[in-house]
């Protein structure tokens, strides 16, 4: 028999392998999320939360507005706020969680862009970035929180 006879079986085996791999990665993310952990963006190890609180920031975006290059836009447009009551109607905000890898000890931030409507939260985007570009914003938030 020639190779083309086995080609459908080889393709099926490859597809099943890929589905199993992505299924495993998806389940790993769910389990880590339930434990309050993330996957390190550098070495893929478990990264537990590095702070006991979430950071809250206001962004000048309304309802369905979009922005490009999320890392640069968020880094330059986020303004710290202390609680959800400070979010004006129709304006979006970001919640930042800080994680530190248990293997490589690097920090990363998990940013959730959301819109709050009548008490319900609608997520508009979830991003994971390196800590350093956002360090000054988190320090500004900490200083603001300490002065209250």
N, C-alpha and C positions, 0 to 999 in steps of 0.2 A: 504494500500500500504506500501511497505517497503522502507527503506532509499535509496536503490540503484536506485529506480525509479526516485528520485529527485537529485541524484548525478550529472548528466550532467548540470542541472540548477544551482546547487550550485557552480560547477566549473566555469561555464560561468559567474556567478555573481561575483565570486572572481577575475577572470581575468579582467572583465570590471572595477571593483573597483581599481585594481592595475594599469591598464592603465590610468584611470582618475587621480589617485594620481600622477603618474610620469608625466603625461601631465601638471598638475597644477604646479608641481615643475619646469618643463622645461620652461613653460611660465613665471613663476616668475623670473627665472634666466635671460631670455631674456629681460624682462622689467627692471630688476635691472641693467643689462649690458648697456642698452640704457641710463639709468640715471647716468652712471659712478659709479655704486655701485657693490658690491659683496655680497654674503651671508656669514655671519660670520661662520667660521668653528667650533666655540665653542657653540654658542647659536642659530644659524640660523636666526638672525635678519639681517636687512640691515646694510651694512658696507660701508659708503662712502669713497672716496679716501682721504688719509691723507696728500698727497703732490700734488703740482701743476704740477710736472714733472714726467717723467718716468726715471728710472735708466737703463743704458745700460752697459752690460758686455760681454766680449769676452770669449768664452770657447774653449779649445783645441780639438774640435771635428770637423770632416770634413764630408761633404755630408751626406751619409747614416749611418755613424758610430753610434753605440749605446753605452749606458752606463747604468750600473745597479745602484740601490739605488740613485735615482735622488737627494734627499735632501743632502746626504753627498757628492756626486760627485760635484754638483753645488756649494755647500758651500766652498769646498776646491779648486776648479779649476777656478772659475770666476775671471776675471781681469777687472777692470773698464775702460771704454772708454767713450768719450764724444759725439761722433756722428757716424752715420752709415758709413761715409767715411773711418773710421778707421778699418772697418771689411775687412780682406784680402779675396780675391776671394776663394770661396769654404769652408771658415771657418764659423762655426755657432756662433751665439751670443744669449744673453738672454736679454729680456726687463722685468724689474720688476716694478710692480705697488704696492704701499703701501696703505693698507686699515685699517681703525679703526672702530670698531663696535660701533654703536649708542646706544646699550643697555649695553653690558658688558665692553666696552671701551678697549678691547684687540686688538692688532695689528696683521695683517697677511700680507704675501706677495703673490702676484700672479705672477708667473714666466712663461714667454713664451719663449721657445727655438725655434729659427727660423734660416732659411738659406735664405740669400739674393742672388738672381740670376737675373742679368740684370734688376735690379729695382723691381722685383717681390719678395714678401716675402712668403716663404713656412714654415708653422708652423710644427715643429717636435714634440712638446710636450707642454702641459700646466699643470702647477703644482701649488698647493696652499699649503703653509707651514706657520708655526708659524713665527713671526717676529724675535724673539730673536736669533736663530742660524744665521740669515743673517744680524743682526744689524751692526756688524763691517764692512761688505762689503758696506752697504748703507752709513755708516759714512765715509768710505774711499772715496767713490764716491763723497759725499758732500764736503769733504776737497779738493779733486782734482778739483772740479768745482769752488770752492771759490778761489783757487790759480790761476785760469786762468784769 
